[in-house]
């Protein structure tokens, strides 16, 4: 019943597994079946003695099919042994964990990874994350999160791939491939879980868990494509979302889970709820009690209950009352058992619990290198007036001051996120992070610079004292590197904010430092687009470093010294002001688009332009690229034909550089209004100084289609524009007609 992708390369066949699932199912009691649909939290707070809690008793009685967020390796062995040796049917447990940006070796946050636009690199870090997680006994990660969002107030934009469904689709597929490889039973792969199905990223006002209301057309075009791409890439599982979509709590949304996911897409995997959401249907006011909630959530298409206990308390009643059928329960259990077979857990329940492999696999030095490479590749250069960067022996500076709260922080999970905090990763040790002071300082000193570090306002809001320490350091230096941004702890689930301003008095810090009259490089550690109008205007060089993970300082040194030429491009628009949110590049034109601020009777603001501070896809390099005009192989494209779009990109600077060449389209004559631009392709290329390369894209009617009035994806004949450039704003354009 499952997609063969999960078994590719295994000796076992789909039919073998189907048979074994049926044999086992025939022996199971109703309670045991409900047990397989029940997921329980591990002892995440202590991670030590599982025998003291109810977990083992539940496992022994066959009441628990899966445990999540458990870190202690030896206890996982105890739990698995209990399931296999002491429960009546010996069905192994499946261990789930949020492997969000690395497991033991911490990589940059997912949003930063998306800024590389480098799918091979993303796949590679997920492969490493999977190897570490699997070696530590985890079988299943709750990743990728493929939620598109237009709202940086929402703290979870850090976990996604930004605002664009096309980029999000490519990133989702890469992550699924990275986690699952091509054989789920291998001891270095884990099952992926594509989440949160669906539309969680469009919470009103960016407020966590808040309501979403959107048209079917927007859902199909903006939200669902990355889910469909991950499903087609073979994602073993999906997670239903927390929030209500068009009034229906996502965990009881049959339209999404059954009609679209299993029906239209033909996906055959297992669906888990998000934490406690079955119970929350009652809080939403959409179910009356556990029985009602259990009936509604199972009927919608969920299989496993993450931590609400609703199935355990309500499923039997729902069956007795005829609200659900035995077949519905059996199908859900089949999907859970199928996954356990595909992972090889029945053949060897301890396959992922091998101490020797654990020791050999966790935190290997080459994983650190991958983290460093990924972090350097993800950084986005927003500004470099006067070529302040890179810092080389030829730079006209001698003394450098590294200042700011993030010059040398070892607290608040800085340079990382909520996901590396306590939630299962209690053993995590913040001294494993290389800070800017620890790596950038020696790297610069080696090049002959004199470097001082002035740490200011580490935990609280910057004060006068901090400002004067920083100013003093700036006065004594020739160049200031200001490390500012957000705390790692403020990044992730339930971290929504109302203000996108550079927090804790840090823009004032930059202003005060400017009194020293020294050029400043602003390094931003962030998990979302932030707003810093003064710095945007007055600071000559700005680098978005995101939350880069363990290798923060080394990666920063690589980029600031030019060992790595920046090539990151923004996966989310950076607004000028939070009042512009939601702001995104692929918006509709309106009937009165504004071309200039102040233009009356046009769609704009009285006090601010409509344009962003930096657009989607933007990022500078230490070299420059020239784009030729677009060449089309035909001016008129038949419905069944392919259009070839090409440009020649030339490196016109003096350094080797990488460029993300982006292709956008605009439908000028559809039956409904279409976005002013839609990303339909990209390619990352590397060019030696002076070298040029032709980049070719192919467009078919599928790329030109939209969700129409007949509830279908279809392309309309008529005029289209095509754009190619290094970001969504600065582009070459051409026109063609679809017939
Ligand atoms: C809640 C989050 O929304 C989800 O993404 C995560 O996987 C689960 N908790 C499990 O920790």
Boltz pocket constraint, residues with backbone or C-beta under 6 A from the ligand:
constraints:
  - pocket:
      binder: B
      contacts: [[A, 69], [A, 98], [A, 142], [A, 195], [A, 274], [A, 275], [A, 493]]
      max_distance: 6.0
